[in-house]
Structure formats: structure tokens, C-alpha cells
Amino acid sequence: MVFCVHFIIQNLIVGSTNEALKTRTFAEAAFNLIHFLPVYIISVYVFILWIIPGFLYRSKLSVFMMLTASLLIIDFVLCYTAGLLYVHSQTGIPVQQITLSMNKYNAVVNSIFLPLTLLGITGGIKAMKTWYLKQRENEQLAAKKIWAELQLLKIQINPRFLFHALATIKANIREGSVNSPLLILKISDMLSYVLYESEKERVLLSKETDIIKDYLALEEKSTAQRVKSNLITDNILADVHIPPLIFLSLCEVVIEYLLATNDYKLYADILFKRKTDHQLLFQLTIMPEENNFTVSHLPNEILAATRMQLQNHYAGTHNIEIFTHPDKVTITINLFLADLPAKNVNTNSISLKIYEAV
């Protein structure tokens, strides 16, 4: 490092055309540099610490241009004066008698070219650094936003469901039911997934569907058979990765809302299917076992968290539709997924009746 600085000062800092033709000592080159260096340092710091942040970044372009031009004029005057002093120190000629031709190198190179070059380079570095820091800040904000929305999806797991699920497990244990260990395992897996697995950026779709099955099985037991369900998924989707909790949270909030607003037994039909080469179809249909309930609409806040999650991860590549009929509610989501397997893979479907699993 010391050698590089020594080389630059001794060989690249030129005070006049004649100096470029002769060998100079380090002391001679450094003596030339100290005449101009203070002006360069002050002008660079004024440019990157005041003019750029105060006016360029605030889109005050006319003021920015005027101040930059003024700074260059001041640099020219100061460097030209420094050049006169340097020529005087080298030749002994009085400053008043030094002509423009005698000081033209300092006037052109040290007073115009070098200030322009230094301001351009340092301004570019400042702009790139600011852009990089802004990009990193945006990435951090985006990550925090996704994390916050994930926490929102977590807390959407309805306390009523957890309370009744735990009460059901307690009742089964007291009765000595053979289903007690399985119920405990299911709620343990579900809570573990919600609290820990969901911290991952992506999870297997098969893992999410397994947790949905556990949720539906627990829902059936804790509501005294008020919920029955059927889940169908293609084998081909087993290795597909998705953001966690999107489908689980959607199923939970919709079912909980309909249970709270109706007194009838519900049947939930859930479908995961590959629609095209890179398109995943999710469909949730909920209807009464008897055609005796009416749903006029689903409140917007019910699906707000799901919509935000989809927008963050699949902006421009997803579609969500809600259909409400006198006897059923259908929610359809289409996602574009780059990791969907090719069509020639075996696509035999699995149909699981959740209410028979426990």
C-alpha cells in the first residue's frame, strides 16, 4: 500500500509538461501535490456529503446543477491560484508576472480536468453505495413484511379450534379411548408445523396437505361430527414446494367462520391438482350435509392474510376466485409453479376421507 502511494505521487502527479520529461524525487512530487490536495479533498466532501444528498437525492436537479457548476468554478480559481504559487516556488518569478502560458498546465489539468474527474468518480461511488444500501434496505423490509404476514397467518389459527381440540383430547383420555394417542400426535404435529416449520421460506406441499388432514380430523372430533371432509391430491405434487400456511390458514379461517355463523353440519371438499404444466389448482368447496344453509358472502377480512401472502410470493402469477351459492361456498386458487413435474410422470390421484382417519 505504501509503495503504491509512493509510486503514484512520484510518477503520476505532474505539475507541468516539462516535469513529465524528467525524473523527480518523491519529495518534489509531494511538494507539488500539497498545493492542490486540500482543494480536492474539500470539494469532494462538499460534493458527496452536501450537494448530492441535499439536492440530487431530493430531485432538486436545477439547484444541484447550479451548485455543482459553482463548485467547479471555485475549484478552478483555487487550483489556478495554487498553480501560480507552485510555479513561483519552482522558478522564483513573482506571482504577478506569471503568464497564462506559464501556468497553462495547472489551469487545464489541475484546475479543470482533475476536479471534474474526481467529482465524477466520487459522485458515482456515492450513488452506487446509496443504491446498494437502498436495495439492501428494501430486501430487509420485504423480508420483515413477509415475516409479519406469516405471523398473522399463525395467529389466525382460531383459539376456539385449539380449545375444543384440547378439550376433546382431555375427554378421550378420561374415557380411555384408543384414539387419544393419535389425537395428541395430530395436534402436536400441527402445532409444531405452525410454530416451527412455518419459519422456512418453502415447505413441501405434501407436508402442508398432511397438516390440513390433521386439522380436519381434529375439527371433526372437536365439533362432534359437525365437519366431514374429503381431500384429493395428485401424487405428482408430492415434491412441489410452497410458502407455508397459505392453504392451511385458508381452510381454517373459512371453516371456522362457517361453523360460527351456521348451526348445520358441514362437508368440506378439498382438491389439489396440476392444471397445466406449471399451474397448480387448489379448490375448497364447503356445503351443508343437508341443503339448509345460505351464505351470502365471505367478509373480506377472512381472506385478507391469504391474499397478501399470495401477492408477496406469486405477484402476477396467481388467481383467486370466490363463488358463493345458496347451498355452497367455493374458493379456487390457481398458482404458477416453476417446479411442477412434467406431465409424463404418473399422476394417479389419492382420495382421503378425513373423517374416517380418526
N, C-alpha and C positions, 0 to 999 in steps of 0.2 A: 504493500500500500504506500509506504513512504517512498519507495523507488518510483512508483507511478506518478505521484505528486511531483517529485523532483524532476522527472523527465518532462512532464507537461509544462511545468514552469520554465524550465531551462530551454526547451526546444520548440514549444508551440506558442508561447506568449511572445509575440513580436511587436516591437514598438515602432518600427519604421521599415521601409523597404530595404534600406542598407543593412539593418540588423539581421535580416533573413539571409544575408550573404556571408556572414562571419560567425565564428564560434563565440558564444557568450558564456560567462560563468553563471552559476546558479544565483549568486548574489546580484549580478547585473540584471538578470531576468526578473528576479523577485522585486528588485527596486522599481522596475517598470510596472509590474503588476500592482504594487500597492498604491499607485497613483489612481487606478481605475476600480480596483476591487471594492472599496467601500460604496461607491456609487452603484455598482452592480448588485451588491448584497441588499442594500436598502431598497432599490427599485423592485427587485424580485419579491421581497417580503411584502412591500406595499401592494404589489400586483396580486399575489396569491392569497393574502390574508385580508385585504380590504376591498379591492376593486372587484375581483371575481365573485367572492361570496356576497358582497353587498349589492352588486348591481347585475352581473351576468346571471347568477342563480335566481334572481328575483325578476328576471325578464325585463330589466330596465336597460335595453340594448343601446339606446341613444346616449344615455349617460355613461354607460360602460365604454363606448367608443370614444367619447369626448375625454374621459379620464385617462384612457389608455394612450390616446394621442398626446395629451398634456404630459403624461409621464415620460413618453419618448422624447418630447421636446426638452423637458428638464434634464433627462439623461444626456441628450446631445450637448446642451450648454455646459453641464458639469464635466462631462468627459472631454469635451473640446478644451475647456479650461485646464483640466488635469493634463491634457496633452501638451498645452503650452508650457506648463510647469516642468514637465518631463524633458521637453526639448531644451528649455532653459538650463536645466540641471546638467544636461549632457554637453551642450555647446557653449554655455556661458553667455549666449545672446540675450539681451534684455527682452522681457515678455512683450513689451510694446513694439519691438522691432521684428518679432517672428511673423512671417507672412503665412498665408493660407497654403501655399505650395510647400513650405517647410513643415507644416503640421497637417498636411492632407491625409496622411495615413491614419492618424488619430481621428481626424474628422470623419473619415469614411468608415473605417473598420471598427475602431474602438468606440466611436460615438453613435454610429447608426447600425452597422451590421451586428455587432455583438449584443447590444441591448435588445434588438429585435429577436435574435436567436435565443437569447436567454429567457426572455419573456414568453416566447412561443413554446420552448421546451418545458419550462417550469409550469406554465399555464396548462399545457397538455397533460403533464404528470398530475397536476392538481385535479383536473377534470376527470381523468381516468380513476384516480383514487376515490374521488367523490362518487362516481358512478358505481365503482366496485362496492363501496360501503353501503350505498343505497340499495344495490341488488341484494347484498347480504342481509340488510335490514328487512327488505321485502320478503326474502325467503324465511327469515325468522318469524316475521309477523304471520306469514301464511301457515307456517308450522304451528304457531300458537293458536291460530284460528281453527285449524283442523283439530288440534288437541282439545280446545274448548268445546267444539261441537261434538267431539267424541264423548266428553264428559257429560254433555247434555243428553246424548243418547243413553248413557249409562243410567243417569238419574231418572230417565223415563221408564225404566223397569218399575212397574207400578207397585207401590208398597202394599196395596190390597192383595195383589197376587202373592207376594212373598209372605205376608201374614197368613193367608189362608193355606198356602203350601206348607208352611211350618206347622200350622195347626193340624193339618191333615196328617203330616208325618207323626206328630205327637199322638194323635188319636190312633193311628195304626200301630204305633209302638205299644201303647197301653192295651190294645186289643190282642197283641201278639201276632199281628198279621205277617204273613210271609213276604208281603210286598214292602215292608218297612226298610230293609237294607237297600233295595233297589231305588226306592223313593229318595232316600238320603243320598245315594250316589248320584242320582239325577240332579237334585238341587245343588249338590256340591260341584258337579261338573259345570252346571250353568253359571253359578256364582264365580267360579274360577275363571271361566271364559270371559264373563262380563268385566271382572276386575283386573285380570292379568293378561290373558291372550289378546284382549282388545287393544293393548298398548302397541301391538305390532302394526306396521303400516298395511300389511296384507295378510290375510289368513286364507286357508283353503275353503272353498265353497262347501265342500263336504263336511268340514268342521262346523260351519255355520248351520247347515241343514241338520246335523246331529243335535246341535243345541236347540234348534227350533222344535225337533221331535221331543226332546226332553221337556221343553217348556209346555208344549201342547199336552203331553202326558200328565204333567203336574197340574195343569189347568183343569183337565178333565176330573182328576181326583179331588182337587180342592174346591170345585164348584158342584160337586155331587152330580156328575154326568151332564152338566149343562153345556159342555163343549165336547163335540166329537170332530174328528178331523181325518183328512187323507192327504198325504204328501207324495207327490210323484216327481222323480228327478231322473235325468239321463245319466247312465254310467259314464258317459263321455265327459261329464262335467266334474268328475271327481278331483282332477288336478288343477282346476281353474282357481285363481286367486282373486279375492275381492277385498275391499276395505271392511273391517269388522263391524258388526252390529247393524248394518243397513237393513237387512231383511228381518232379523230377529226383532229389532226395535219396532219396525213397521207392523209386523204381525201382532206384537204385544199391545201396542197402543190402540190399534183398530179393534182387536178382540175385547180389550178391557173397556173401551168406550161403548161398544155394542152390548156388552154384559151389563154395564152400569145403566144404560138407557132402555133396556128391554128385559122382560121377565121370562123370556122364552129360551128354550134350548137351541143352541146354535151348531151349525155344521160348517167347518172351515175346510175348503179345498185349496191346496197349495201346489203350484206347478212350477218346476224349474226345467227349462227346455232350451236347447240350442235352436234358434230360429233360422239363422243363416250361418255362413262360415265363421263370422266373427260377431254374432249377435246373440245375446242371452235374453231369454224371455222369462220373466217372473210374473206369476199371476196368483193373486189371492182373491178367492171368492168366498163370501160368508153369507149363509142363508139360514133361515129357521128350519128346524126339522118339520115343523108344520107351517103352512103358508099363512101366518097370522101376525106378522110384524111389518112395520113400514119405516124405512129410513129415507128421509127427505134429502139429507146431505151429510157429509162429514165436515166438521169445523176445520178451517184452515190450519189452526194451531196443532191439530192432531198429526199432520204430516210435515210440519214446518222443519223439524230437525232432519228428517229423511231427505227433504228437498235440498236443504243446504249441503248435506253430505254428498248427495249425488252431483250437485253443481260443482263442488270442490274437486271431486275425483273424476267426473265424467262430463266436464263442461262441453257442450256441443255434441256429445256422443251418447246422450241418453234421452229417454222419453218416458214420462209418467202420465197415465190416464186413470181417471176415477169415474166409474159408472155406478150410479145409484138407481135401482129399480124398486118397485113396490115390494118385491119379495127377496131381494139380494143386493149385496154390495160387491163390486168387482174392482180391484186395483191392478193395473197392468204396468210393468216397468220393462222397458227394452234398454239393454246396455250393450255398447260396443266394447268387446274384449279382444285384445290382440292375441292373448294366449289360448284362445279356444282351439282345441284339436281339430285336425282335418276331418272332413265328412266321412272318409273311408274307414274310420275307426268304428268298431262295434258300438251301436247306440241302443242296445236293449235297455228298456226302462225298468225301474224298480217302483213298485207301488206299495207304500207302507200305510197301514191303517193304525194311526197312533193310538186310538182308544182301545186297541187290543194289545198294546205293548206292555201295559202295566196291569 
